[in-house]
Amino acid sequence: MLKGLGGLGDMAKMMKAAQEMQGKMAQLQADMDTITVEGQSGAGLVRATATAKGELTGLSIDPSIFSADDKEMVEDLILAAIKDAQQKAGERAAEEMAKLSEGLGLPPGMKLPF
């Protein structure tokens, strides 16, 4: 189609690929809101759920850990579960980005902007 125009044919391909990438990035951003991960601490006594974007969506605490004497321990377990969920969210987001960049032919490990 654009054979006689030299490098312009390649430019058109690049523009089309960029538009496709933009669409896939938008879809991935939307998907990150629905992908959930769970972090936990205290052998599962405290569980935190977050989206792949790291937004905390739920917290579950086993009632057996409630005692006035253990207040600081419970607080520590809650923080640990939240941090675990946020770390897993970051890892999951990186996995999803790696899948996207792999499909685009980008070099392994290349960071995309988000």
N, C-alpha and C positions, 0 to 999 in steps of 0.2 A: 504494500500500500504506500508506504513512504520510502521505498527503496531508493529512489533517485535523489532523495534529499540528504543522503549521507548520515551524519550524526543525529539529525532530527528524529529519525525513526527510533533510535535508542532513547532519546530524550522523552519521546511520547511513552515508551515502555516504562521508563523511570517514573514519569508522572502518574501513570496508571497504577504502578506498584505502590507509590506513595499514598495514593487515594485509598487503595485497598488496605494498606497498613493503618491508615487513619481510622478506617471503619472497624478494623479488627481491634485496635486500641480502645475505641469507644465501647465496643461490645465487652472487652475484657474489663474495663472500668465498671460497667454495669454488673458484670458477673461477680466481681469482687464483693459486691454488697450481698450476694446470695450465698457465697461460699462461706461455710462456717468451720471453725476449728475449736477444739476444747483443750484448755490447759487445766492442770490439776496439781494439788499439793496434798501433803499429809496422807499419802497412799489413797488418794481419791476422796478424802473427807471433804475437801473443798474443790469445787469445779467451776471454772469460768469459761463462758462461751463468747467468742468474738467473731466478727466477720474477717475475711481475708484482708480487709483494709485496716484491721486492728481496733475496730469499734466494739466495745464491750456490749454484749446483748443479753447476757444472762449470768447468774451467779447462783450456785447451789451449795448449801452448807449442811452437812450431816448434823442433826440435832445432838448427837452424842458428844460433840466437842464443846457445847455451851456450858460454861461454868464461870462464875464470877472470878475465880482464882486463875483461870486460863485466858483471860481477856487478851493479853499481849500475844499469847501463842496463836489465838484465833485470828487476830489482826495480821500477824505475820503469815499465816497460812493463806489468808485471803489475798494479800499482796503477792505472795509467791504464785498462786494460781492465776492471777491476772497477768503477771509478768510472763508466765509460761504460755498463756493463751496469746499474748501479744507477740512473743517470739515465734510461735507456731504460725501466726497470721503472716508475719513477715516472710517466713520460709515458704509458706504456701503461695504468697503473692510472687515471690521470686521464681518458684516452680512454674507458675502460670505464665509469667513473662518469658521464661526460658522456652516454653513450648511455642509461644508466639514468635519469638525471634528466630527459633529453629526453622519454623515454617517459612520465614521470610528470607532465609539464606544468610542471616547475619552471623558474624563470628561468635563462637561460644564465649560466654562471659560478658558480652557487650551489654551494658546497662542502658535500658530505655528510660525516657524521662518520666518516671513516677515511682 
